[in-house]
Amino acid sequence: MYGVILDENRQPVEGVNIYYADIEGTIRTVSDRTGFYRIELPVNRKVIVWFEHISFRLSSVENISLQANDKFEFNLLMVSGYQEITGVVIESDTGKRRVEGLTAISPDVIRNIPGANAGVENIIKLLGGNSNNELSTQYAVRGGNYDENLVYVEDVEIYRPFLIRSGQQEGLSFTNTAMVENVDFSAGGFQARFGDKLSSVLDITYRRPVRFGAALEASFLGGSLTAEGVSKNGKWNAITGVRYRDNSLLVNSQETQTNFRPTFADIQTMVNFNPNEKWELSFLGNISQNKYHYQPLSRQTNFGTVDDPIALQIVYDGQEKDEYETYFGAVKSTYKVSDNFTLKVIGSVYHTQEQEHFDILAQYALGEVDTNIGSDTFGDIRFARGVGSQLNHARNNLDALIVNGEVKGLHNIKKNQVEWGFKYTREDIRDRLVEWEVIDSAGFSLNPPRIDLPVNDQPYNPYFGPLVPYQNVRATNFVEINRFSGYAQWSRRAKLGTADIFMNAGVRAHQWVVSTRGANGNSQVTFSPRVQFSIKPAWEKDMLFRLSGGFYHQPPFYRELRDSLGIVRPNVKAQQSIHIVLANDYSFKLWNRPFRLVSEAYYKKLDDVNTYTLENVRIRYRANNDAVAYAYGLDVRMNGEFVPGAESWLSFGYMRTEENLNDRGYIARPTDQRLKFGVLFQDYVPNIPSLRLYLNLVYNTGLPGGSPSYADPYQYQLRLNDYRRADAGFSYVFVDGKKQYPQGHWLSKFRELALGLEIFNLFNNQNAITNTWVRDVYTKTQYGIPNYLTTRVFSLKLNVRI
């Protein structure tokens, strides 16, 4: 149990005695100068917690009953009069999440985890998500792709940019870590109250300030500044964050020498108004501007064997200028009609303007490397096996406006809980694609694959066919989509003999119509019934079993409607998944400290699958629903205090996912990542407890991504090498919640002050995200040259909170 204690003027109260009486004695703690307190409570029995201060009258909270590993926040306003809060039965959010299959992630863990893209998404890759790209915030969950994950912030669905093709272009994710209060994550089998996606749900709640505060974070990769406060009458509170990021440090560590000038910045604010105890009105706004300017200069990649070393040398000309501007605003009204009925009305608008403009000429030479150490040309190509060039051009522009209106209700009827909701969405997208690629090898133009053209085997025989680009995409789309969706679900806690049980059943419905200037699609409707059942036997061991599943549908979003040639297919069907999850949740003590072990086995049967190719983070769909697929696997994770006072996580996963395209047989899907292993470990030096270590280890087996993007997947089932990465953070903590300084000391002004060193890719592993394919003219062999991600990088980091 923890929280903040304030007086009638909303000022923190220091020195409040917080205690409860137990059969083993009285357990006490004291609030610090910020009014913050934390106290450990016994599990599975009701206690009374008292708040005592010489300047205020006694206060208490009765009937607090928590389960193992539960965390309950209680913020108290102390007044000059006897205040006893009686008859309050506390059902912790952690216990509720446990039976619903949601994983709660501590904001402190999120802030401390090291990584090239530190934040909420970074730790999700340890829990149920997979990723082989540290430059990307995107994640795939249990065989799905990046477009199959729901993200909510304050009950509002969040969207990602449309034109992003590379992780280094993404900049900032929507979620501002410094503003986060609660993070819940489900890797599958989630309830009907969540939306229509196939894979996962990330549900984020922002903090409601109770006092003035500010936080600063700065590093060589950028920084953020967050400020929060509350009005004198306590009815208004607000929190605002400004962020800036520059990926130059990471990108300049790659093999390609560049002039790289990125600017990723955003401002985000949440304002809450509480006119009375029953009503809260909130506004959440975000403005983001990402400018990605990229001018490659040269590259050399060495590969081959010791006996036959080969190198690819490339000289570039041209540049890329991408810009992504997004504007987001949402208003939410929460009204407590009665003690048993809560009503929410939500409206949101999302507007994005994106451009992707580039002209890049790459002239390459592929050949044998001079390995003579004494040679003036050591390391250079001495004999060229292949020469050629590649010209890429794009003038892609997109403007999208998405408007949502939603009503939600929650009813508590004795031991039953009924939830319902209705939502209208209008999507208006204007999109122009002009993109082509020309390739020549030894001066001869290459024809595109899979096209009815005469065979071009120059220079051996003359070619009389037409000269066409290797790839050519031209399309202009004006698309309007109107959607109506809704859900209703019922939940109940009960007893089955001596065991506690939890039941949930619900259904979602979704209707949509896609309209284009050329044609209007058919009206389509889906129904998605879902159920959950959890049982906690009355055993000495704190163990819970959970079975969940149902029919999950994903009506196509705009990118899923657009085929590989950029043409919108308005009648693309919703992908359907029959999803079953069987889980065991075991809470126990090890070394007299709390731990939790969660095991989940899952199976998905997918129909009307919209197959796709994946290159870096760019997804191109075939938009024809001509495949079936399946996924199954096992996820095991354990978290607890391996070191006293520091939470760490271990995770292991096995997965297999395959698809069958037009009855040609089952092959691996682009996200078929068989094994993964992740560790988030926190430690400190025993003799110097202020010196702390944060270690983030990831091992994933290779994805099917080594073949050319145009290749027939039934002929090319190549995989990238395994992904291995270790990020470490070393931090010296001058001030935190456990250390106190006397008034007048220069450190007494800070709630937190830490200075650290981060080492990304600690062991300098070479991880590849794609391959560049180059032809050898003499042997007619194609070589796949890995496109490596970042190497070892050092950065300093400063954290300040007041």
N, C-alpha and C positions, 0 to 999 in steps of 0.2 A: 504494500500500500504506500502511495506517495502522493505529493501534491504541494500546493503553495498556500500559505496562510496570510491573509490580508486583514487590515483593520478597516474601520468604517470609511476612511479616506482612500481606500484602495492602496495603502502603503504596506510593504512587507513587514511582518511581525517576527522579530528575532527572539530566540530564547523560549519559545513555547514548548512545554513538556508534553510529549505525546506518549501515551502508555496504554497498556491493557493488562489485566490480571489473568494469570494462567495457573494451572495446577502446578506448574514448575516454578512459579514466581511471577514477579512483575517485570515486563519488558518495556524499556523506555528508550526514547530518542528525543532529540532537541532540534528545533528548526534553526536554520542558519540565517545569516544576515539578509538573504534574499527571500526569506519566508519559506524556503523549500525544506521538506522533510521526507524521510523514507523510513519505514518500519516493516519488519518481517512479521507476518501473522501466521498462526497455526492453520493447517488445512483441514477442511471437512468438518469444521464445527464453528458455531456462532460465538462471536466475541463482541465486547463493547470497547471502543477506542475512545479515550478521553483526551481533551485538549485543555491544558492548564497554563495560565500566565498570571503573574502578579497584578498586571494592569487591566486584565479582562476577567470576565466571569467564566465559570467552567462551562465547557461545551462537550458534547459526546455524540457518537454515532453508534447506534445499536444494531445488533443482528447482522454483522458482517460475516459472511460465510464464503470462503474462497477455496478453490481446488489447487492442486499442486501446479506450480509454475505460473499461476495467475498473477496478473498485474492490474491493480485497481487504482485509478486516480481519483482523489477526493480533494477539492480545493475549498477551503473554509474561510468565511468572512466572520471574524470575531467582533462582537458588539458588547456594549456596556450594559449587559443584562444577562440573566441566566438563560442559556440557550441549550436545549436538549433536543436533538433530532432523534425521535423515537420511531419504532416500528418500521424501520427501513431495512428491507432484505436486499442485500447486494448480490446481484448475479453478475459476476465479472465478465467483461467482454472476452477475455482470454478463454474462459470456459465455453462461451457461446461459439467462438471461432473453432474451438477444438471439435465440437460435435458436427459443425458445418463443413469441416475439411479445409478451413482457411488457415494459412500460416501467417502469424503476426511477426513482423520484422521491426526491431527496435530502431528508432531514428539515430541513436548513438552509434549503432553498428554500421548503419548506412553512411554516416558522416566520416567514420574512421577507416572504412575499407579502402585500401589503395588500389589504383587502377588507372589506365589511360583515360577511361570514361567513368570516373567514380560517380556513384549515385545509386538510386533505387534499382535500376536495370542491372547494375554490376553484380549485386548480390542475388538477383533472381536467376542469373546464370548458374549459381551454385545450388539452387533449390529444385527447380524443375525445368528450367530453360537451357537451351544449348546455343553456343555461339563460338565461331572460330575466327572472330574478327574483333580485336580490342579497340579498333577505331570506331566501332558501331555501337549504338545503344540498343539496337534491335536484337531480339531473341526469338528462337523457335522453341516450341514446347511440345514434346511427345509426338513428333512426326509432323507437326503443322509448320506453317511458314510465318513470316513476319506480319502478314495481314490477318492472321487468325487469332489475335490476342486483344482482349478488351482491356482498356485503360480508363479508369474513372478517377476524377479528382473532384471531391465534394459532390458526388452523385452525378457529375456531368461527364459525358463521354468525350474523350480526347482523340484528336485525329493527328496523323503524321503526314509530312509532305509527300507529294505524289511523284515528283521527278527525281528524287534522290537515287543515284546509281552506285555511289561509293561511300563507304563508311566515313571517310575523311571529309565528306561534304556535309555531314549531318549537323555538326555544330552542337547545339544544346538540345537536350530532351525537354519536354514540357515541364516535368516535375522539378521544382526547386527544392533541393534537399534541405536547405536551411529553414524552410517553412513547414516541413512535414511534422505531423503529430502521430498519426497511425498509418501503418502500411499493412494491408492484408493481401495475400496472394493465394490463388487456387490454380493448380495445374490441371484441373479437369474434374468433371462430376459436380459442377457448381449448380446452384439453385436457379429456379426460373426467374427470380427477380433480377438476375444479371442478363445481359443482352444476348444477341444472336451471333455468336462466334463459336468456332469449333474447338479451340484449344485451351485458353486460360483467361483468368480475370486478375487484374491488378487494381485494387480499390484503395485510394489514398485520401486521407483526411488531413486538412491543414490545421495549424495550431490557432486556438482562440487566445489572444494575449490576455494576461491578467495584470501586467505591469509594463512599464517602459523597459525596452531592451534593444540591444543592437548587436549584430554579429558581423565580423569581417573575416573573409577567407581569401588568401592571396597565394599564388604560386607562379612558376614560370609558364604555366598553361593558361593563366587568366586569374579571375577572382570573382568574388561576389560580396555584396553589401546588403544586409537585411536589417530593417528597423521595424519595431512593433510598439504599440502603445494602446492605452485605454483612456476614455474620457473620465472627467472627474465624477460624473454621476454613474459611471459604469455601464451606461447603455450602449456606448459605441466602443468598438475596438477594431484595430486594423493592423495588418502586417504587409510589408512591401519588400520585395527583393529585386535587386538589379544584378545581372550577371554579364560577364564578358569572358570570351574564350578565344584563344589563339593556338591552333594546332601546329604551328611552325616547328616547334621543338620536336614533335613526334614525326612529322612528315620529312623533315630534313635529315632524319636518321635513316631513311630508306635509300635504296640504291639509286633511284632516279634523282639526279641533281636538278633542283628547281629554283625558280623565283616564286615563292609562295606567299601570298598576301591575303590571309583569311581574316574576316571580321565576323564573329558570332556574338550577338548581344541580345538581351531581352530585359524587359521590366515586367514584373508580375505583382499584382496586389489583390488582397482580399479584405473587404470591409464588411463588418457585421453590426447590425443594429438590433438591440433587444429592448423594445418599448415596454415590455412587461415579461413576466415569467413564462407566458404561453407562446410568445411569438418571437421568431428570429427572422430577420431579413438580411440576406447576404449577397454581396457582389464579388465576383471573381473575374479579373481581367488580365490579359496578357498581350503584349506586343513584342514580336520577335523579328529581328532583321539579320539574316545570314548572307554574307557576301563571300563567295568563294572564287578567288582569282588565282589561277594556276598557270604557270609558264614553265613547262619542262625544258631542260637543256640537254642532258645526256644521261646515259645509263650503261653500265656494264654488269652483266650477270655471268658468273663462272659456274659451270656445271660439268657433267660428264664423269669420267673416272680418273684415277691417278695416272694410268697408262695412256689415256686418251682424253686429256682435258679440252673442253670446248668452252667458248665464250660467245656471248651475244653482246655486240656493241651497237648502241642506238644514238643517233644525233637527232634532236627534235627542232622543229621550227613551228611557231604559232603559240596560241594560248587558249585558255578556257575561262569564261566569265559566267558564273552562275550566281543567281540571286534568288532568295526565298524570303518573302515578307508575309507574316501571318498576323492576323488580328483576331482576338478571341475575347468574348464577353459573355458572362452568364449571371443570371439573377435567380436566386432561390429563396422562396418563402416557406418557412417551417412553422406551422401553427398547431399547437396542442389543443385540439377541440375539447378534449376531456382527458381524464387520467388514462383512459383506455383507447383513445383515438388520436392519431397524429396524422396531419395532412401536409403534403409538400407540393408546391407548384414551382416548376423549373422551366426557365427559358434560356436558350443559348444561341449565339451566332458565331460562326467560324468562317473567316475569309482569308484565303491564301492567294498570293500572286507569285508565280514562279517562272523563272526563265533559265534556260540551259543553252548557252551559246558557246560553241568552240569550233576552231579550225586548227588541227594539229597534224603536222606532217612528221612522220617518223621514218628515217632512212637507216637501214640496219645492215650489219655484216655479221655473218655467222661463220665461225671458223676455229681452227686449232690455235691454242694459246702457246706463246713462247715461254717455256719453263726454264730456260737457261738463266740462272741467277745473275751471271755476269753480263748478260746481254743488255744493250741500250733499249731494247724493245721488250724487256721482261714484263710479262703480264698482258701484253697486247696480242692481237690476232696477227699471226704470221702467214696464214694461208686461209683464204676465204672459201668456204664451202657453199655459201649462199649469200646473195645480196638482194636487196629489194627495198621497197618503200610502201608506206601505208598512210593514206590521207583520210582523216575522219572529220566530218562536218556535221554540225547540228544547229538548228534554230528552232528550239522547242519552247513554247510558251503555254502556260496554263493559268486559268483564273477560276477559282471555285468558291462558291458561297453555299454554306450549309446552315440551315435554320432548324432548331428543335424547340418543341413545346411539349411539356410533360406534366402529368399529375400522378402523384403517388399517395397511397393511403396505408396506414398500419393500424390494426385493431387488436387489442389484447382482450380476449374473452375467457376469463378464468384461466385455465392452463393452456388455452389455445391462442395462437397468433395467426392472424389473417393479413396478408399483404396483397395489394393490387396496384396496377399502374397502367396508364395509357399514354402513348407518345405519338406525336406527328413529326415527321422529318421531311424537309424539302431540300434537295440537292440540285444545284444549278452549276454545271461545269462547262467551261469554254476552253477548248484544248486544240493546239496546232502542233503537229509533229512534222518536222522536215529534217531528216537524218539519213546520211548516206556514208558509205565507206568504199574506198577504192584501194585495191592491193595489186602490186605487181611484184613478180619474182624474176630476177635477172633481166628486167626490162620488159617482161611480157605480162599483160594484164590477166588476172585470174577471174574466171567466171564464178558466179555465185553457186553455192551448193543447192542440190535439189531443184534444179530448173531444167526445162526441156530445151537445152542448147546443144549444138555440136560439141563434141569432145575437143578440148583445147590441150594438146600435149606439146605445145611449143617448148623449145626450139626444134624439136625433132620433125615435126610436120607443120605445114602452114595452116593457119586458122582463117576461115572465111565467114565465121558467124559474127553477130553484132557484138559491139563492146558495151557492156553494161556494168553498173556498180556491183561490187561484191555483196553489199547489203544496201537496200534502199527502202526507206519507210517514209511515206507521205500521207498524212491524214489530217482532216479538220473535223472536229466533233463539237457539236452543241447538244448537250445532254441535260435533260431534266428528269429527276426521279422523285416521286412522291411515295412516302412510306407511312403506313399506319401499323403500330405494333402495340401489344399489351400483354399483361401477364396477371395471373392470380395464383397464389400459393397459400398453403396451410401448414402450420408447424405446431407440434405439441410435445411436451415433456411428460413422461408418465413413468409408472413402475411396472416391471414385468417380474413378478416374484420379488426378490430382493434386489434385482438389478435396475439401474436407471436406464431409460431408453429415450431416444429423441427421434421423432418422425417428421418428415417434410415431404409434401407432394405439391406439385404445381404444373402449370402449363403456360407456354408462351404461344402467341399467334403473331404472324407478320404478313402483311399484304403490301405489294409494291407494284408500280408500273414505271417502265423506262420509256421516255419519249425522246426521239431525236428528230432532226429536221428531215431526215430521209424516211423514217418509219417509226411507228409506235409499237412498243412491245405488248405482249399479252399481260393481263392482270394475273399475278401469281400469289399464292397463299401457302404458308407453311404452319404446321402446328408442332410444338415441341414439348411433350410431356416429360417431366423429370421427377425423380424421387431420391430421397436420402433416408437411411435408417442407421442409427448409432445406438450401441448398447455398451453400458459400463457395468460389468459384473461387480458384485459386492465382494471382491477378492481383496486380500491383503495387498496385493500389487495393484498399483494405479494404472489400469489398462483399459483401453477403449477400442472397440471394433466398429468399423464404419463401412457400409455398402451404399454406393450411390451410382446413379447413371440415368440414362434416358435417351431420347432422340434429340440431337443437337443439329440445328440448321444454320447455315451461313448464307443468307441472301447476298447476291453479288454487289460489292461496292464498285465504284467507277473503274478502278484498275482491273478488276476481275472481268469487266465487260469488254475490255479492249484486248484484241488478239495481238499476235506477234507483229502484224503489219500496221497496228495502230487503229484498226477499224473497230467500231463499237458494235457488239452483237446484243441487241436489246432483249433477246429471249433466253439469255443464259440462265440456267436454273440454279437454285440454291444447292450447295453441297450439303450432304446429309451424313451424319455420323451417329451410329449406335455406340454409345460409350458406357463402359462399366468400370468402376473403380472399387477395389477391395483394399481396405486400409486397416492398419493396427497402429495405435498411438499409445506409447508406454512411457510414463513418467516415473523416474526412480532417482535414488540418491547414490552418488558415487563419491567416495572420499568426503562424505557428509555434505555434499553440495548437490544442488538439483540438476538433473539431466533429463533430456527428452529424446526418445527414439521413435521415429515415424517411418513406417514401411507402407508403400502403396504399389499394388499390382494393378495394371490397367489393360484394357483391350478396346480397340476401336475398329469398327467395320464401316467403311466409307463408301457411299454411292454418289453417282452424278459428280464425280470428281473433276474439277477444273485443273488439268495438268498445267505445268509451268516449267520454265527454265530459271535458274538462279545464277547470277553472275555478280560477285561481290554482294551488294544488298539489293540489286535491281532484279525485280521479278517481272517476267513476261509470260502472260497466260495464253493458252490456246483457245480459251473461251468457247469450248464446245461440249463440255460435260461428257466426254467419251471414255471415261475410265472408272474403274473401281479400285479400292485400295484397302489396306488394313495397317494397323499399328498395334504393337503390344510391347510390354516391358515392365520393369521393376525399378522403383526409386526408393532409396533408403537414405535417410539423413538423421544425424544426431547433433544436438546442440546442448551446450551447458558450459559450466565453468571448469574447464580443464585446469585453468589457473584461477585461484580465488579472486573474485571481483571482476573477471574479464570473460565475457561470453565468446565462445568459439563454435564453429560449425564444421561438420564433416558431411559430405554427400557422395553417394555412389549411384550410378544409374546404368541400366542396360535397356536398349530399345532396338526394335527392328520394325521398319516400315517399308512396304512395297506397294507398287501400283501395277495394274493390268490395263494397258491401253489398247482398246479395240480387240480384246481377246488375243493379243500377241504374246501373252505370258507375263508373269510377275517379274519386275525388276525393281531395284532400289529407287526410292524417291530421293529428290535432291537434299532432303534433310535427314537421311538415314544415317544417324550417328550412333553407332552400336554401343560404345562404352564411354562413360564420362566419370571423372573423379574430381572433386573440388574440396578445398580446405580454406577456411577463413580462421586464422589463428591469432589470438591476442596474448601478449605476455609482457612482463616487465622485469627489470633487473632487481633481484631481491634486495641487494644492498643500496640500490638507487631506484626506489619504486616510481619516481617521477620519469624515469627513462623507459619508454614503452615501445613495443614492437607490434606491428600489424603485418601479417603475411597472408597473401592471397595466391593460392596455388590452383591451377586448372590443368587438367589433362583430358583431352577429347580425341577419340579416334577420328580418322579422316573422313570428310564428307565426299559424296560423289560429285566432284566439281572439277576434275582434272581435264575433262574432254572439252572440245570447242563448244561454244554456246549453240552453234547451228547444227551440231552433229546429231544424228539419230541416236537416241539414248539406248536403243536395242543393239547398236553396233559398238558404242563406246560406253563402257561402264567403268571408267577410270576413277580413282579416288585420290584426293589430296593426301599429303602426309599428315600424320597425327599432329594435333595442336597441343603444344606444351608451353606453359607460361607461368612465371612466378613474378609477382609484384610485391615489393616490401616497402613498408613505411616505418621510419624511426622517428619518434617524437619525444621531446622533453616537455613535460607538462609543468608549467610554473604555477598555474592555478586551476583547480577544478572544484567540484562540489564537495570533495572530501578534505580540502586544505583551506585553512582559515588564516587570515592575516589581521593584525590589530589595526584599528582605525589610524589613519595617517600614513600607513605603509603604502608605498607606490603601487603595490600589487593588490591592495584591498579594494581598488576600484573595479577589478575584473571579476567576473563570474568564471571565466575560462580564458587561459592564455597558454598557447602551446606553439612551439617551433619545431619543425621536423624536416627530415630528408626523405624523399621518395625515390625509389629505384624501380623503374619499370623494365620488365623483361630482365630480371636479375641475372639469369644464366645465359642471356644473349641467344636464345633459341631462334632459329630461322623458321618462321611460320609463313606459309603461303596461303593466299586467298583465292587466286585463280592461276591459270597458265596462259602465257603468250605463245601462240603457235607460229613457228617459222619453218619454211621449206628449205631443204637442202636440194639444190638444183641437180647435183650430180647423182645422188642416190635416190632422189624422189622421196626422201624421208621427211616426215614432219616431226619437229622437236617441240616438246612442251616445256617452255622455260618458265620456272616458277616466278610469280609476282609476290615478292616477300613483303611482309608487314614490317612493323617497327623493330629496331634493334634496341640494345640497352640504352636507357635514357635516365639522366639524373635531374631531379627538380627539388627546390626548396618549397616549403609550405608553412604558412602562418595562419593560426586560428585565434581569433579574439572574440570574446563575448562579454558584454557589460550589462 
